[in-house]
Amino acid sequence: MKGVLEQSSQALMLRGVVAIIFALLLLFVPGMTLAAGAFSFVILFGVYALVDGLSTIWGAVKNREGHWVLMLLVGIVSAIAGLLALGNPVVFGTLTLAILINLFAFKAVIGGGLEVISAFRLREEIDNEWLLGINGFVSLVFGLMLLFNTFETVAMLLLIVPFYLLVAGAMQIALSFKVRSWKHELAKA
């Protein structure tokens, strides 16, 4: 479990920065997402999913402790979704919007659930584990919203996703700084 949290602060930072860039593009360059439609959204999603998936895979393989196999599977699903989106964005965007939303939702639910469980288990070993718990809770709620409102969410996707990514990105950046101090605390424990 401790090794999973030690996953590289650089990987968490990268994931957080990419999530925030994706969110800001969706919020402040609406012409890119509305005028170009699903195509630009799928490209942005593909880049985000690929970076997120590869960093999750890297962290899981690097620190084979706790739920590392499940994290590895989450990373593989995310990376595959990103590669599919980037490989043929027009087909991916038009034929699989519901699949895209559900993949994103399952990734958020599984990853968020694991983060909440990890924060709960580590509450006595480290300080400020709440950052991990909040990030997991936000991901879990977002994923459940997508799963239970897939078709209604399509219309609101451009509004919901940016705010989720802003919160998740900010939490991942904060968590990347915290991981550095946790490494010292974990070494003492």
Residue pairs with C-beta under 8 A, 6 or more apart in sequence:
1 65
1 66
1 67
1 118
1 121
1 122
2 65
2 66
2 122
2 125
2 186
2 189
3 62
3 63
3 64
3 65
3 66
3 68
4 59
4 60
4 63
4 65
4 66
4 67
4 68
4 71
4 118
5 118
5 122
5 126
5 132
5 179
5 182
5 186
6 63
6 179
6 182
6 183
6 186
7 58
7 59
7 60
7 62
7 63
7 179
8 55
8 58
8 59
8 62
8 179
9 176
9 177
9 179
9 180
10 176
11 55
11 56
11 58
11 59
11 176
12 55
12 172
12 173
12 175
12 176
12 179
13 172
13 173
13 176
14 51
14 55
15 51
15 52
15 55
15 56
15 169
15 172
16 168
16 169
16 170
16 171
16 172
16 173
16 175
16 176
17 169
17 173
18 47
18 48
18 51
18 52
18 169
19 48
19 52
19 165
19 166
19 168
19 169
19 172
20 165
20 166
20 169
20 170
20 173
22 44
22 45
22 47
22 48
22 162
22 165
22 169
23 161
23 162
23 163
23 164
23 165
23 166
23 169
24 162
24 166
25 32
25 33
25 44
26 33
26 41
26 44
26 158
26 161
26 162
26 165
27 162
30 158
32 40
33 40
33 41
33 44
33 158
34 158
37 93
38 89
38 93
38 94
38 97
39 89
39 90
39 93
41 93
41 157
41 158
42 85
42 89
42 92
42 93
42 100
43 85
43 86
43 89
45 81
45 82
45 85
45 100
45 104
46 81
46 82
46 83
46 84
46 85
46 86
46 89
46 92
47 82
47 86
48 82
48 165
49 78
49 79
49 81
49 82
49 85
49 104
49 107
50 78
50 79
50 82
50 83
50 86
51 82
52 75
52 78
52 82
53 74
53 75
53 76
53 77
53 78
53 79
53 80
53 81
53 82
54 75
54 79
55 75
56 71
56 72
56 74
56 75
56 78
56 111
57 72
57 75
57 76
57 79
58 75
59 71
59 75
60 68
60 69
60 71
60 72
60 75
61 68
61 72
66 118
67 114
67 117
67 118
70 110
70 114
71 111
71 114
74 107
74 110
74 111
74 114
77 103
77 106
77 107
78 103
78 107
81 100
81 103
81 104
81 107
84 92
84 96
85 92
85 93
85 100
92 100
93 100
97 154
98 150
98 151
98 154
101 146
101 150
101 153
101 154
101 157
102 146
102 147
102 150
104 143
104 146
105 142
105 143
105 144
105 145
105 146
105 147
105 150
106 143
106 147
107 143
108 139
108 140
108 142
108 143
108 146
108 164
109 139
109 140
109 143
109 144
109 147
110 143
111 136
111 139
112 135
112 136
112 137
112 138
112 139
112 140
112 141
112 142
112 143
113 136
113 140
114 136
115 132
115 133
115 135
115 136
115 139
116 133
116 136
116 137
116 140
117 136
118 132
118 136
119 129
119 130
119 132
119 133
119 136
120 133
122 129
122 132
123 129
125 185
125 186
125 189
126 182
126 185
126 186
126 189
127 185
128 178
131 171
131 174
131 175
131 178
132 175
134 171
135 168
135 171
135 172
135 175
138 164
138 167
138 168
138 171
139 164
139 168
142 160
142 164
142 168
145 153
145 160
146 153
146 160
153 160
